[in-house]
Amino acid sequence: MSDLLQDLQWRYATKKMDPSKAVPQDKVDRIVEAVRLTASSSGLQPYEVFVVSNPKLRAQIKPHAWNQAQVTDCSHLLVFAAWDNYTVERINHMFDLVNTVRGFKNEGWEAYRQQILNTYPQRDAETNYQHAARQAYIGVGTALIAAAQEKVDSVPMEGFDPAKVDQILGLNARGLRSVVILPLGYRANEGDWLQNLEKVRRPQEEFVTEMA
């Protein structure tokens, strides 16, 4: 655990990445796998991760992300895209997958399936998208931690035009909407004003309330 805390102390929102340094594929794979294994509400995993290593695609995205250099200077750009709605088909797919992998049906699990089916599809699409987007943020948090453990730099970004990114990556046709983009790469040796500054977080006594 002390190693994990040191990794989190090491990481920061990298402002300047070295475009000459590529993240090894095995590191990217482990970061993405950590996201796949992370928690989500009801185990529905209502989002997908797009790993954009294609420089031309990242160059198309950059002007719609406030021209932030990390989008093109990074090695890989992760795009977290949430379901645009909860549908009967999507919900049943995940519940059926559980039954297939585990090899049996559970009465309580099937009752829970019906509870979800009687609730989520009846809500409006925007409400469902916002719920799915919050699940994607859990994945973003996991990616940040996993990247830190791999000593890969990252910076989560909401500063982009989701509609433009959706168009560039063809997300609408897949029933997805982009939520967060996460460049992965390596910090430049110089030119990043934030790199050598002390990490600042609220002290524990302000941040944590013990209620024994």
C-alpha positions in Angstrom: 0.0 0.0 0.0 2.9 2.3 0.7 4.1 1.8 -2.9 0.7 2.8 -4.2 0.7 6.0 -2.1 4.1 6.8 -3.5 2.9 6.3 -7.0 0.0 8.6 -6.4 2.3 11.2 -4.9 4.4 10.9 -8.0 1.6 11.4 -10.5 0.3 14.8 -11.5 -1.8 16.3 -14.3 1.0 16.3 -16.9 0.9 19.5 -18.9 3.7 18.8 -21.4 4.4 15.3 -22.8 7.4 14.1 -24.7 6.1 13.0 -28.2 9.2 11.0 -28.9 8.5 8.6 -26.0 5.9 5.9 -26.7 4.2 3.9 -23.9 4.9 0.2 -24.4 1.8 -1.7 -25.5 1.9 -4.0 -22.5 1.6 -1.1 -20.1 -1.3 0.3 -22.1 -2.9 -3.1 -22.1 -2.6 -3.4 -18.3 -4.1 0.1 -17.7 -7.1 -0.7 -20.0 -7.5 -4.1 -18.3 -7.6 -2.4 -14.9 -10.5 -0.3 -16.2 -12.3 -3.3 -17.6 -12.0 -5.0 -14.1 -13.2 -2.0 -12.1 -16.5 -1.5 -10.4 -19.7 -0.3 -12.1 -23.3 0.0 -10.9 -25.1 -3.4 -11.1 -22.1 -4.6 -13.0 -23.5 -3.2 -16.2 -20.3 -1.6 -17.5 -22.3 1.1 -19.3 -19.4 2.6 -21.2 -16.6 1.7 -23.5 -12.9 2.8 -23.8 -11.4 3.7 -27.1 -7.6 3.6 -27.3 -6.6 6.1 -30.0 -3.0 5.7 -31.0 -3.6 6.9 -34.6 -1.8 10.3 -34.9 -4.2 11.5 -37.6 -7.3 10.9 -35.4 -5.6 12.6 -32.5 -4.8 15.6 -34.7 -8.4 15.8 -35.7 -9.5 15.8 -32.0 -6.9 18.4 -30.8 -8.7 21.6 -32.2 -11.9 20.4 -30.5 -10.0 20.0 -27.2 -8.9 23.6 -26.7 -5.8 22.8 -28.7 -4.3 21.1 -25.7 -0.9 19.7 -26.8 -1.2 16.5 -24.7 -3.8 15.2 -27.2 -1.2 14.9 -29.9 2.0 14.7 -27.8 0.7 11.7 -25.9 1.4 8.1 -26.9 -2.2 6.9 -26.6 -5.4 8.8 -26.0 -8.1 7.0 -24.0 -11.6 8.1 -24.8 -14.3 7.1 -22.2 -17.6 6.9 -24.0 -20.8 6.2 -22.1 -24.0 4.5 -23.3 -26.4 7.1 -24.6 -29.3 5.2 -23.0 -30.1 2.0 -21.1 -32.0 -0.4 -23.3 -33.6 -3.7 -22.7 -31.1 -5.3 -25.0 -28.1 -3.8 -23.3 -29.3 -4.8 -19.8 -30.2 -8.3 -20.8 -26.9 -8.7 -22.6 -25.0 -8.1 -19.3 -27.3 -10.2 -17.2 -27.1 -13.1 -19.7 -23.3 -12.7 -19.8 -23.2 -13.2 -16.0 -25.3 -16.3 -16.3 -23.2 -17.7 -19.1 -19.8 -17.1 -17.4 -21.0 -18.5 -14.0 -22.9 -21.4 -15.6 -26.1 -21.1 -13.6 -29.1 -18.8 -13.0 -29.8 -17.4 -9.6 -33.3 -16.6 -8.6 -32.3 -13.4 -6.7 -30.2 -12.3 -9.7 -33.1 -12.8 -12.1 -35.4 -10.8 -9.8 -32.8 -8.0 -9.8 -32.7 -8.2 -13.6 -36.5 -7.5 -13.7 -36.2 -4.7 -11.2 -33.6 -3.0 -13.4 -35.7 -3.7 -16.6 -38.7 -2.2 -14.9 -36.8 1.0 -14.0 -34.0 2.0 -16.3 -35.6 1.8 -19.8 -38.5 3.8 -18.5 -36.4 6.8 -17.7 -35.5 9.5 -20.2 -32.3 9.0 -22.2 -30.5 12.0 -20.7 -31.0 10.7 -17.2 -29.7 7.3 -18.2 -26.7 8.9 -20.0 -25.8 10.9 -17.0 -25.9 7.8 -14.8 -23.7 5.9 -17.3 -21.3 8.8 -17.5 -20.8 8.6 -13.7 -19.9 5.0 -14.1 -17.3 6.0 -16.7 -15.7 8.3 -14.2 -15.1 5.3 -11.9 -13.1 3.9 -14.8 -11.2 7.1 -15.3 -10.2 7.0 -11.6 -9.0 3.4 -12.0 -7.0 4.3 -15.1 -5.3 7.2 -13.3 -4.2 4.8 -10.5 -3.1 2.1 -12.9 -1.1 4.5 -15.0 0.6 5.8 -11.9 1.6 2.2 -10.9 3.0 1.7 -14.4 4.9 5.0 -14.1 2.9 6.4 -17.1 1.9 10.0 -17.1 -1.7 11.0 -17.7 -4.1 13.9 -17.5 -7.9 13.6 -17.4 -9.6 16.1 -19.6 -13.2 17.4 -19.8 -12.1 20.4 -21.8 -13.2 19.2 -25.3 -16.3 19.3 -27.5 -18.0 15.9 -27.0 -20.2 16.2 -30.0 -17.1 16.8 -32.3 -15.2 13.8 -30.7 -18.3 11.7 -31.1 -18.4 12.6 -34.8 -14.7 12.0 -35.4 -14.8 8.5 -33.7 -18.2 7.5 -35.0 -19.6 7.1 -31.5 -23.2 8.1 -32.2 -23.7 5.2 -34.6 -22.7 2.9 -31.7 -25.0 4.5 -29.2 -22.2 6.2 -27.3 -21.3 9.7 -26.1 -17.8 10.7 -25.1 -17.4 11.7 -21.4 -13.6 12.1 -20.6 -10.4 11.9 -22.7 -7.2 10.7 -21.0 -3.8 11.1 -22.7 -1.2 8.6 -21.7 2.5 9.3 -22.3 5.7 10.5 -20.6 6.4 13.9 -19.1 8.8 16.1 -21.0 12.1 16.9 -19.2 11.4 20.6 -19.4 8.6 23.0 -20.3 6.0 21.9 -17.9 5.4 24.5 -15.2 3.6 22.1 -13.0 6.1 19.2 -13.0 8.3 20.2 -10.0 5.7 21.9 -7.9 4.6 20.4 -4.5 1.5 18.3 -4.7 -1.3 20.1 -2.8 -4.2 18.4 -1.3 -6.4 19.3 1.7 -5.1 17.9 5.0 -6.8 14.7 6.1 -8.5 16.4 9.1 -10.3 18.7 6.6 -11.0 15.9 4.1 -12.0 12.9 6.2 -14.6 12.8 8.9 -14.5 9.8 11.2 -18.0 8.8 12.5 -17.2 5.9 14.8 
